[in-house]
Amino acid sequence: MTEPESFTPTPVDVASVLLGRQVPGWDIDDIAELYGDGYVNHTGLDGPGGFETHAQWIERIGGVAEFTGMDVVAVFGDDERVCVVSSNTLRSSSGDESVTGIGITAMRVVDGEVVENWGAYEPRIVEALVRWEGSDTD
């Protein structure tokens, strides 16, 4: 009997699982296993502090906004890289304002784990998050 070959998910496979878990009501723990120990986020939102810092950023944003929708426009990749283009909708935690805009995320995936991430959002999303964070009085 021949031993089955081990399966290593492609970068697109990993991104697809990650996107499938990032739905309204998702929790940071739901995606933690998809990130490598040496994960670095180059987005500028949380710097090179790794997944823990990424989780802190998600928690901070969660204090002022809720991701209420993500429509994936395109996912494509090769060897270790994958790019995701998505339309994202966020609502302020006060519920009185929403914003929708395009986000682009590039990831490097090694051995089935995200090890690096670069992302950008349309200015209107970033401006809304900054405004909502500035109006948070907690």
Buried (B, 14 or more C-beta within 10 A) or exposed (E): EEEEEEEEBBBBBBBBBBBEBBEEEBEBEBBEEBBBEEBBBBBEBBEEBBBEBBBEBBEBBEEBBBBBBBEBEEBEBEEBBBBBBBBBBBBBBEEEBBBBBBBBBBBBBBEBBBBBBBBBBBEEBBEBBEEBBEEEEE
